[in-house]
Amino acid sequence: MADETVLRIKERIRQEMRDLLGVTMADGGSIDRQALPAQIDGVAHEVCADFGISDENWIGYIIKSTIDDFIGLGPLQPLQDDPKVAEIFIDPVGVEPNGTFITPVARAEVDGQIVDCPGIDLVSHDEVGRLIGRIAEEANRRCDDSFPEMDATLADGSRVHAAHPKVSPNGWSLNIRKFSKDKLTAEDLLERGAMSEPMYMFLKSAVQARANFIISGGTGSGKTTMLNALSAFIGYNERVVTIEDTRELQLKQRIVIPRVACPPNSEGKGEFTMHELLVGALRERPDRIVVGECRDDETYEMLQAMQTGHDGSLTTIHANDCAGAFTRIENMILKSQGNMTMEAIRRQIGAAIDVVVQVKRWRGGYRRIESITAVEGFSDGNVTRNELFHWEGSPENGRHVATGYQPARLKEKILDADAEYDPVGSKAVSGNGTCRHHHDAERFLPIAFHRRRPLLPVLRIIGCRRCTPHEEFDCP
């Protein structure tokens, strides 16, 4: 069947549905979504009969795409339904010499790579505008000349950003970051090589010991995934308050109190910020606070919470490296607390934060921990920090290694909490490592947590059972 015929049939069905329902496409929120598929089915069969179409496969395709136009994402719905797609992009192309916008191009992120989607048929630039308008209407937002950029959330939790041609000269632009219902666990990340076994055991012990965590990384590096994975190590019976601008965390503890920030409505009213939510959360007697991301005034309140009975809290921050994370924290606190000196800010940071986990997205789509750094206080005008683990080598063939540094403050906190640590079967390195006598890395022995033993597995002194006697571990 010709594409023009399909378009004519779908337009006829849409028109008859508008007449039947008495609403426009932009009023999708008032449609009875449960009854709609049956109504479209009946109208579609009548219209197809008028066009002489009897092939049930074609009729089924037309019905499905029309339903998507009314209550789904239109031509983008197949991408939204595909579990392999992590993010959807509608990229503007440009303008014809006569001033007409060229039809945008659909792209998607699959397995860490952005690929074109030639099978997604975007009819026109105006169709993308109508889709964005319907998303805005359902989310109680606007995307027009007065509000040319929009951030919204779909019913399934997917995050949407759209730009109007007023600020996007080549035409409408749309980005949908899909919400994953099945979050990756720490065990999944370990299996995928995002961390090594010693890192896994260290992170588990540190969370259980109520260390305060900052997870740092660039856009799309996996910060929220890592935050969700580490949150699973929080005790089942602890009272946890989560604060997010878009709900993404999926904690499994018995008592979880979620809080979600409210942006202003189309009239500029009703805003409730992350900072206000965090201040309110401190009055709810949480055992821990988990903040989706610190990006503004809430940063100072988060550091205060970490030092005032809410230790063991976790959050994320946008930064390309560990040093950049501290700089961003300093700048955000300086912005919100302009009367504080840099020395006072750094003292706060050194006292509040225990661990910084830096995550990174490498070329080729690899997402893994780049480094783990321990914070040990303030000295000589700077925050004292030392790296515990880092990635060594190329993105494809490197490995995680321990630096050998033993953080005194963090070690004492873990030992005092009697945090769980199982040394059986763990490794000193990940990847194709060998000991100093070239025996397999599978036979590396970790050093268990003990007051007379080092806290972390140290690559330079750990051997395998074949070549390292026990007395080298400095234990009875």
Backbone hydrogen bonds, N-H to C=O, Kabsch-Sander energy under -0.5 kcal/mol:
donor,donor_aa,acceptor,acceptor_aa,energy
6,V,2,A,-2.0
7,L,3,D,-2.5
8,R,4,E,-2.2
9,I,5,T,-2.5
10,K,6,V,-2.7
11,E,7,L,-2.4
12,R,8,R,-2.1
13,I,9,I,-2.4
14,R,10,K,-2.8
15,Q,11,E,-2.3
16,E,12,R,-2.3
17,M,13,I,-2.5
18,R,14,R,-2.5
19,D,15,Q,-2.2
20,L,16,E,-2.2
21,L,17,M,-3.0
22,G,18,R,-2.3
23,V,18,R,-0.7
27,D,24,T,-1.6
28,G,25,M,-0.9
30,S,27,D,-2.1
31,I,28,G,-1.4
33,R,31,I,-1.3
36,L,32,D,-1.6
39,Q,35,A,-1.8
40,I,36,L,-2.8
41,D,37,P,-2.4
42,G,38,A,-2.0
43,V,39,Q,-2.2
44,A,40,I,-3.1
45,H,41,D,-2.0
46,E,42,G,-1.6
47,V,43,V,-2.5
48,C,44,A,-2.9
49,A,45,H,-1.9
50,D,46,E,-1.8
51,F,47,V,-1.6
52,G,49,A,-1.1
53,I,48,C,-3.4
54,S,52,G,-0.6
59,I,55,D,-2.3
60,G,56,E,-2.7
61,Y,57,N,-2.1
62,I,58,W,-2.5
63,I,59,I,-2.5
64,K,60,G,-2.6
65,S,61,Y,-2.5
66,T,62,I,-2.0
67,I,63,I,-2.4
68,D,64,K,-2.3
69,D,65,S,-1.6
70,F,66,T,-1.5
71,I,67,I,-2.8
72,G,67,I,-0.6
72,G,68,D,-1.4
74,G,68,D,-2.1
76,L,73,L,-2.1
77,Q,74,G,-1.6
79,L,76,L,-0.8
80,Q,76,L,-1.9
81,D,77,Q,-2.1
82,D,78,P,-0.9
85,V,82,D,-1.4
86,A,84,K,-0.5
86,A,109,E,-2.8
87,E,109,E,-0.8
88,I,176,I,-2.8
89,F,107,R,-3.1
90,I,174,L,-3.2
91,D,89,F,-0.6
91,D,105,V,-2.7
93,V,102,I,-0.5
93,V,170,N,-0.5
94,G,170,N,-0.9
96,E,100,T,-3.8
99,G,96,E,-2.4
102,I,94,G,-2.6
105,V,91,D,-2.5
107,R,89,F,-2.9
108,A,115,V,-2.4
109,E,87,E,-2.5
110,V,108,A,-0.7
110,V,113,Q,-3.2
111,D,84,K,-0.7
113,Q,110,V,-1.8
115,V,108,A,-3.1
115,V,113,Q,-0.6
117,C,106,A,-2.1
120,I,117,C,-1.8
121,D,119,G,-0.8
122,L,120,I,-1.0
123,V,121,D,-0.7
128,V,124,S,-1.1
129,G,125,H,-1.6
130,R,126,D,-2.3
131,L,127,E,-2.1
132,I,128,V,-2.5
133,G,129,G,-2.3
134,R,130,R,-2.1
135,I,131,L,-2.3
136,A,132,I,-2.6
137,E,133,G,-2.2
138,E,134,R,-2.4
139,A,135,I,-1.6
140,N,137,E,-1.1
141,R,136,A,-3.6
144,D,147,F,-1.0
150,M,162,A,-2.4
152,A,160,V,-2.3
154,L,158,S,-2.8
157,G,154,L,-2.0
159,R,177,R,-2.4
160,V,152,A,-3.0
161,H,175,N,-2.5
162,A,150,M,-2.3
163,A,173,S,-2.4
164,H,148,P,-3.2
167,V,164,H,-1.9
168,S,164,H,-1.5
171,G,168,S,-2.7
173,S,163,A,-1.8
174,L,90,I,-1.9
175,N,161,H,-2.4
176,I,88,I,-2.7
177,R,159,R,-2.8
178,K,86,A,-1.6
178,K,176,I,-0.8
180,S,178,K,-0.6
181,K,179,F,-0.6
183,K,181,K,-0.8
189,L,185,T,-2.3
190,L,186,A,-2.3
191,E,187,E,-2.4
192,R,188,D,-2.0
193,G,190,L,-1.1
194,A,189,L,-2.7
195,M,189,L,-0.7
200,Y,196,S,-2.5
201,M,197,E,-2.6
202,F,198,P,-2.3
203,L,199,M,-2.9
204,K,200,Y,-2.3
205,S,201,M,-2.2
206,A,202,F,-2.7
207,V,203,L,-2.4
208,Q,204,K,-2.3
209,A,205,S,-1.7
210,R,207,V,-1.7
211,A,206,A,-2.5
213,F,313,S,-2.3
214,I,355,V,-2.2
215,I,315,T,-2.4
216,S,214,I,-0.6
216,S,357,V,-2.7
217,G,317,I,-1.5
221,S,218,G,-1.7
226,M,222,G,-2.3
227,L,223,K,-2.7
228,N,224,T,-2.6
229,A,225,T,-2.1
230,L,226,M,-2.7
231,S,227,L,-2.0
232,A,228,N,-0.7
232,A,229,A,-0.8
233,F,230,L,-1.8
234,I,231,S,-1.5
238,E,235,G,-1.4
240,V,238,E,-0.7
240,V,255,I,-2.5
241,V,288,R,-2.1
242,T,240,V,-0.5
242,T,257,I,-1.7
243,I,290,V,-2.4
244,E,259,R,-2.1
248,E,246,T,-0.5
254,R,236,Y,-3.1
255,I,238,E,-0.7
256,V,254,R,-0.6
257,I,240,V,-3.1
259,R,242,T,-2.1
261,A,244,E,-2.7
262,C,272,F,-2.3
265,N,269,K,-3.2
268,G,265,N,-2.4
272,F,262,C,-2.9
277,L,273,T,-2.1
278,L,274,M,-2.5
279,V,275,H,-2.2
280,G,276,E,-2.1
281,A,277,L,-2.3
282,L,278,L,-1.4
283,R,280,G,-1.4
284,E,281,A,-1.9
285,R,282,L,-0.5
287,D,239,R,-2.5
288,R,239,R,-1.8
290,V,241,V,-2.6
291,V,289,I,-0.5
291,V,314,L,-2.4
292,G,243,I,-3.4
292,G,290,V,-0.5
294,C,316,T,-2.6
295,R,293,E,-0.6
299,T,296,D,-1.9
300,Y,297,D,-0.7
301,E,297,D,-0.9
302,M,298,E,-2.3
303,L,299,T,-2.0
304,Q,300,Y,-2.2
305,A,301,E,-2.5
306,M,302,M,-2.0
307,Q,303,L,-0.8
307,Q,304,Q,-0.9
308,T,304,Q,-0.6
308,T,305,A,-1.0
310,H,305,A,-1.5
313,S,310,H,-0.5
314,L,289,I,-1.8
315,T,213,F,-1.2
316,T,291,V,-0.6
317,I,215,I,-2.1
319,A,217,G,-1.3
319,A,317,I,-0.6
325,A,321,D,-1.7
326,F,322,C,-1.7
327,T,323,A,-1.9
328,R,324,G,-2.4
329,I,325,A,-2.3
330,E,326,F,-2.4
331,N,327,T,-2.4
332,M,328,R,-2.5
333,I,329,I,-2.3
334,L,330,E,-2.5
335,K,331,N,-1.9
336,S,332,M,-1.8
337,Q,333,I,-3.0
340,M,337,Q,-2.2
345,I,341,T,-2.2
346,R,342,M,-2.5
347,R,343,E,-2.1
348,Q,344,A,-2.0
349,I,345,I,-2.4
350,G,346,R,-2.7
351,A,347,R,-1.9
352,A,348,Q,-2.1
353,I,349,I,-2.2
354,D,212,N,-1.9
355,V,212,N,-2.3
356,V,373,T,-2.6
357,V,214,I,-2.7
358,Q,356,V,-0.6
358,Q,371,S,-2.6
359,V,216,S,-3.1
359,V,357,V,-0.6
360,K,368,R,-2.3
362,W,360,K,-0.6
362,W,366,Y,-3.1
365,G,362,W,-1.5
368,R,360,K,-2.0
369,I,194,A,-2.9
370,E,358,Q,-3.3
371,S,358,Q,-1.5
372,I,389,F,-1.9
373,T,356,V,-2.6
374,A,386,N,-3.0
375,V,354,D,-2.7
376,E,384,T,-3.2
377,G,384,T,-0.6
379,S,382,N,-2.9
382,N,379,S,-1.8
384,T,377,G,-2.9
385,R,383,V,-0.6
386,N,374,A,-2.5
388,L,372,I,-3.3
389,F,372,I,-1.5
390,H,401,V,-2.0
391,W,370,E,-2.1
392,E,399,R,-3.2
398,G,394,S,-1.6
399,R,392,E,-2.4
401,V,390,H,-2.5
403,T,388,L,-2.7
404,G,388,L,-0.6
408,A,406,Q,-0.5
411,K,407,P,-2.5
412,E,408,A,-2.3
413,K,409,R,-1.8
414,I,410,L,-2.3
415,L,411,K,-2.6
416,D,412,E,-2.7
417,A,413,K,-1.6
418,D,415,L,-1.1
419,A,414,I,-1.8
426,S,423,P,-1.3
430,S,400,H,-1.3
433,G,431,G,-1.5
435,C,439,H,-1.7
438,H,435,C,-2.4
441,A,433,G,-1.3
443,R,440,D,-1.6
444,F,441,A,-2.0
445,L,463,G,-1.4
448,A,446,P,-0.6
450,H,448,A,-0.5
453,R,450,H,-2.2
459,L,457,P,-0.6
461,I,458,V,-1.1
462,I,458,V,-1.4
465,R,443,R,-0.9
467,C,464,C,-1.5
468,T,464,C,-1.9
472,E,469,P,-1.4
473,F,470,H,-2.4
474,D,471,E,-1.3
